[in-house]
């Protein structure tokens, strides 16, 4: 049973479906728009292609696509051991959607919405529901935290806004 902001939907997924396909179906159920999901079934490599169209909500109003307020990449500098705030402003995101923060160096999903998907407790996502600002907070930054992070919008294909983090050694 998957619960969306529009109600409950019962989905019985076949055990042979790939985990990725199952996740795509669930994501489609939780989004505002229709999603077309494709997969290849068959435990022995048979080509059993299937297309599934899932519509999460009937009568969803047409809304403009989500977009980033700033277009050039953002550069953020933080002192070693202090807290870094990486900011992303997304307009027209919609109520049921959220952004994903990804670390480029290892393509690690750090947060989705305000949920953290890393065991590193220094990473936290913040979002004020009254604004369009999403912030990735990195506490006690280290040299290894330097690099590019991406604020990603759930679209097809996904769109990203890069934020470059520079770490500066502490001043004596």
N, C-alpha and C positions, 0 to 999 in steps of 0.2 A: 504494500500500500504506500503510495507516494502522496504526501499532502502538499498542495500548492496554495498560494494565497487566494486561489479561486475555488478551492474545494478539494475533495479527495478524488484520486483516480486510481483504480485498481489496475495494476499491470502485472500480468503473469508472463515472466520472461523465461524462455526455454533455456535449460542448463547448458546447451551447446553454443549459445550465443556468446560472442566474445564480451569480455568485461567492458571494453571500450564502447561497443555497440549499446550495451545496457546503460552505460553512463550517458551516452548521447540521447537515448530515449528519455531518461530521467531529466536531463537538462532541457530537452524540448518541452517536456511537460511543465517545467517550472518557468519557462520563458513566456513572454507576451505573444509571440508570433508562432506561425506554423514552422515546423522544421522538417526537412526531408532527410532521412537517415538511411544510409546504405551499409550493407555488410555482405560478406561471403560466408556462407555456412558450410559445414561439412567437415567432420573430424579427420577425413582422409584426403583432404584437399579438393574435394569435388567443388565444381563451380556452381554454387547455388545462390546466385545473387538475389538480393531482396531489397526493395525500396519500401520504406515505411514513412508515411506522413502522419505526424502527430500534431494536433492542434490543441493548444492548452486552454484557449478561451474563445468561445464564440462571440462574434460581434466586437472584437477588440478594435478600438478606434485607430485609424491610421495616424501615426505620429512621426515627426521628423526623426531621422537617424541621430543617434548619440554622436557627439563630437567632443574633442578636447578643446578647451578654451585657448590654450597656448600651443603654438605650432613648433617653434624651435625647441630643441632638447634643453632641458633644465640642468644646470650644474649646481650641486650642493657641496659645500665643504663643511666638515665637522672636525672638532678637536678629538684626538685619540682619547678614548675613555669616556667621552661625553655622549650626548644623545643627538642623533641625526633625524631630521624630519624631511621626508621626501613627499612632495605634494603634487597632486594631480587633480585638475578641475575638469569634470565631465558634465556637459550640458545635455539635456533631453535623454537621460539614462532610463527613466521610467521607474515605477515603484518596485517592480518585482526583480529588477536587475541590480547587479553590483559589479565592481571592478575586481580584477585579479592582479596582484603584485607578483612579478616573476623576477628572479635573479638570473641575469644573462649568462654568467660564467659557467653555471652548471644546469641552466634551464630548470631551476627549482621553483615550483609554485610555493610561494611563501604564505599568501593569504588569498582568500576568496571572500569578498564582502568584508565582514568584520571577524570572520573565522580564520584562525591561524593554522596552517598546515605544515608547520615545521616544528621540530622538537627544540629548536633554539628559542628559548623563552625571551630573548632580547627583541624579537620581532613582534610588532603589534600593529594592526590596522585600525585606523580611527575614521569615522565618518559622522559628521553632524547632519542629521536628517533634514535640517532646515537649509542646508547649503549643498552645493554640488562639489564640495572639496573632499577628496580622499587622501589620507595621509598614512604613509608607511613610517612607523616609528622604529628606529633601531637604537637600542640602549647600549651603553658602554662600547661604542664602536672600536673596532680593531683594524689593523692594516688589511686583513683578509676581507673586510667588508667593502673595500674600495671597488669601484667598477660600475657597470651599467645595470640599472633596474628598469623594469617596464611596468607601467600601469596599462592594463589591457581591458578593452571594452568587449563584452560578449556580442560579437557580430559575426557575420559570415562573409568573408574570412575575418578573423579577429583583428582588431586594430590596436596598435600599441603606441604609447607615449613614453619615450626614454627619459630617464633621469640618471645623470652621472654623479656618483658619489666619490668625493676626494677626501682622504683622511690626512689631517695635518698633525704632526707631532706636537705634544704639549709644550707650551712655553715655560721656561724656568723663571 
